[in-house]
Amino acid sequence: MSSETEIFEKIKEIIWSRQETFRAKLDMTMNWDHINYIIAMNGKLGNINDAIKMLNLGKYKNYKEYHKDLQILLGDMFIYLFIICQTLEIEPYESIIKSFNKKSAEINSDIKL
């Protein structure tokens, strides 16, 4: 198992476990359903757009600072995505495989997962 897969499995385990964990505390704090998490994820996408604008306008001291901000924002989006999947009882890896294979077929590619 690659380190990326191990990390995703750990995130999934933490979020899907609904015990006195990250997800449980998050739910107790915000009492959100999947729609609220989708809205929050869209907000993070807006933050990513803002970061790109700031980069283009020269507002970052350097690319490393931009990259650091982007890394956190993308991480937030992955966490929200896993929570949305858990809330809707959707297996994230299954969704990725189905989506990838559908797009592959649409572009007449033989590559499948």
Helices and strands as residue ranges (DSSP letters): H 3-16, H 22-30, H 34-56, H 63-87, H 92-106
